[in-house]
Amino acid sequence: MSPRTNAVLETFSNFTVLLNRVLAWVDFLVHYISGYLLFLFLGGLRPQYHTRAKRGYTPSVIITGASQGIGLATTRHLASKGYNVFATVKDEVELAKLAEDITDDAHKHLAPRIHFVIMNVLDQSSIDAALAAISSTVSKSPNSPLIALINNAGYCMISPMELTPPKALHDIFDLDFFAYVSTIRAFLPLLKQSSGRVINVVSYGAYINPPMWAPYAAIKAGLEAMTRAWRFELIPFGVGMTSIRPGWTRTAGIGPKISTAWRGYSDQIDKGAVGVNSLGEVVRSDYPVGHREKEVYSKIMHKWYNMTMAAAEGAAQPAEAVALTIHDALSDVFLQPYYTVGYDALLGQMVRDLCPESLYELSMIKTFL
Ligand SMILES: NC(=O)c1ccc[n+]([C@@H]2O[C@H](COP(=O)([O-])OP(=O)(O)OC[C@H]3O[C@@H](n4cnc5c(N)ncnc54)[C@H](OP(=O)(O)O)[C@@H]3O)[C@@H](O)[C@H]2O)c1
């Protein structure tokens, strides 16, 4: 893509962020009015103000996968808004990288509010160690109770369901679904003490279910359904739970890493490469792939290649836009069941909500087949 096209795409993306903020404020207004009316007259959810940072009160939040992308942008944004952030990363190497990234000149002033903690969300002993360290710190700071866990660590996979090997499926479910459950269970006792919140970063893949996204859509839809049901179970404990539905977002995953994976995919399409993921890996299959399957799936994968490249090179929203929405969820007086961010996500949501299913299906067929 030429630098000029890239600049046009970026300008468009920045404009949509602004539009998104305007829509968010309109939504807030409607939601506040209805929230207070329901609370006053019908026994709806009680308004909560203690999750907002203010002078002399710096509530603590934990974020998983803070080394880059949405996690890093959210760490910086929340610290800039007066929160005490436990930025968790999977190992020592990432910890060193994060310490460098956070303390660059533009963000040096945030360093006192950011605490780096190792937490590999796939390893229960690592979660337990992080819990012990964080509990001990917050117990000594009455002005910084732990008021939120932000589950963000995860990746996406674009691969035909028929050919995706079980191991690739298990791996993505482990990080994008089961690890969310493990961290919530671990930190729930602390969140109950503070009437805190769980914020799960899901995806618009939860409700837009295009071809090649079967595994990813299944996980994100499962996460969102879990969030909506678990949310009710937690109301008696004063704990809130919500989902964030980002659309395409420019991050390392949906950028350099997925580009690397696409190169590997196209080089090895005749040697078992069937898909890509945003960890930068090629999904490989041992199944025999017939001529027709190769023809159909390669054609759809090619369309995805064009879309992800356009997203990575400018069309997608910046990670900071998602950080703003996570802050909205954190500070909302009435926690909503989900928050959508990104023009593609909002548009997709509108099409699914307002159009007949047959029209939605037609749009998918025309786009991909
Ligand atoms: N970008 C998008 O377009 C988009 C759209 C919708 C939803 N989302 C969702 O948003 C979330 C973040 O996406 P992103 O694009 O910001 O991803 P990203 O740039 O690839 O970052 C993912 C983060 O997860 C961390 N992580 C991976 N394995 C981990 C583990 N075992 N323990 C702890 N941390 C681990 C990574 O750490 P390392 O660097 O150490 O691996 C990294 O910090 C994901 O849940 C994704 O599904 C993204």
PDBQT file of the ligand as one rigid body, heavy atoms in Angstrom, charges set to zero:
ROOT
HETATM    1  N1  LIG A 401      -6.453  -6.315  17.578  1.00  0.00    +0.000 N 
HETATM    2  C1  LIG A 401      -7.698  -6.547  17.181  1.00  0.00    +0.000 C 
HETATM    3  O1  LIG A 401      -8.079  -6.251  16.026  1.00  0.00    +0.000 OA
HETATM    4  C2  LIG A 401      -8.686  -7.127  18.163  1.00  0.00    +0.000 A 
HETATM    5  C3  LIG A 401     -10.045  -7.059  17.823  1.00  0.00    +0.000 A 
HETATM    6  C4  LIG A 401     -10.982  -7.603  18.694  1.00  0.00    +0.000 A 
HETATM    7  C5  LIG A 401     -10.567  -8.191  19.874  1.00  0.00    +0.000 A 
HETATM    8  N2  LIG A 401      -9.247  -8.258  20.181  1.00  0.00    +0.000 N 
HETATM    9  C6  LIG A 401      -8.882  -8.903  21.450  1.00  0.00    +0.000 C 
HETATM   10  O2  LIG A 401      -8.139  -7.984  22.232  1.00  0.00    +0.000 OA
HETATM   11  C7  LIG A 401      -7.204  -8.686  23.048  1.00  0.00    +0.000 C 
HETATM   12  C8  LIG A 401      -5.828  -8.074  22.856  1.00  0.00    +0.000 C 
HETATM   13  O3  LIG A 401      -5.523  -8.105  21.475  1.00  0.00    +0.000 OA
HETATM   14  P1  LIG A 401      -4.250  -7.328  20.853  1.00  0.00    +0.000 P 
HETATM   15  O4  LIG A 401      -4.533  -7.168  19.424  1.00  0.00    +0.000 OA
HETATM   16  O5  LIG A 401      -3.861  -6.192  21.708  1.00  0.00    +0.000 OA
HETATM   17  O6  LIG A 401      -3.170  -8.514  20.974  1.00  0.00    +0.000 OA
HETATM   18  P2  LIG A 401      -1.590  -8.473  20.935  1.00  0.00    +0.000 P 
HETATM   19  O7  LIG A 401      -1.051  -7.183  20.471  1.00  0.00    +0.000 OA
HETATM   20  O8  LIG A 401      -1.181  -9.706  20.199  1.00  0.00    +0.000 OA
HETATM   21  O9  LIG A 401      -1.277  -8.659  22.501  1.00  0.00    +0.000 OA
HETATM   22  C9  LIG A 401      -1.695  -9.818  23.175  1.00  0.00    +0.000 C 
HETATM   23  C10 LIG A 401      -1.145  -9.775  24.577  1.00  0.00    +0.000 C 
HETATM   24  O10 LIG A 401      -1.463 -11.019  25.239  1.00  0.00    +0.000 OA
HETATM   25  C11 LIG A 401      -0.273 -11.464  25.878  1.00  0.00    +0.000 C 
HETATM   26  N3  LIG A 401      -0.221 -12.909  26.150  1.00  0.00    +0.000 N 
HETATM   27  C12 LIG A 401      -0.167 -13.926  25.253  1.00  0.00    +0.000 A 
HETATM   28  N4  LIG A 401      -0.058 -15.103  25.919  1.00  0.00    +0.000 NA
HETATM   29  C13 LIG A 401      -0.065 -14.802  27.243  1.00  0.00    +0.000 A 
HETATM   30  C14 LIG A 401       0.013 -15.565  28.435  1.00  0.00    +0.000 A 
HETATM   31  N5  LIG A 401       0.104 -16.894  28.409  1.00  0.00    +0.000 N 
HETATM   32  N6  LIG A 401      -0.012 -14.921  29.636  1.00  0.00    +0.000 NA
HETATM   33  C15 LIG A 401      -0.101 -13.582  29.690  1.00  0.00    +0.000 A 
HETATM   34  N7  LIG A 401      -0.155 -12.785  28.607  1.00  0.00    +0.000 NA
HETATM   35  C16 LIG A 401      -0.141 -13.415  27.393  1.00  0.00    +0.000 A 
HETATM   36  C17 LIG A 401       0.814 -11.059  24.923  1.00  0.00    +0.000 C 
HETATM   37  O11 LIG A 401       2.062 -11.126  25.579  1.00  0.00    +0.000 OA
HETATM   38  P3  LIG A 401       3.379 -11.558  24.731  1.00  0.00    +0.000 P 
HETATM   39  O12 LIG A 401       3.713 -10.368  23.895  1.00  0.00    +0.000 OA
HETATM   40  O13 LIG A 401       4.355 -11.835  25.792  1.00  0.00    +0.000 OA
HETATM   41  O14 LIG A 401       3.031 -12.780  23.941  1.00  0.00    +0.000 OA
HETATM   42  C18 LIG A 401       0.364  -9.638  24.595  1.00  0.00    +0.000 C 
HETATM   43  O15 LIG A 401       0.734  -8.739  25.600  1.00  0.00    +0.000 OA
HETATM   44  C19 LIG A 401      -7.298 -10.150  22.643  1.00  0.00    +0.000 C 
HETATM   45  O16 LIG A 401      -8.127 -10.822  23.568  1.00  0.00    +0.000 OA
HETATM   46  C20 LIG A 401      -7.963 -10.113  21.266  1.00  0.00    +0.000 C 
HETATM   47  O17 LIG A 401      -8.696 -11.274  20.974  1.00  0.00    +0.000 OA
HETATM   48  C21 LIG A 401      -8.295  -7.730  19.360  1.00  0.00    +0.000 A 
ENDROOT
TORSDOF 0
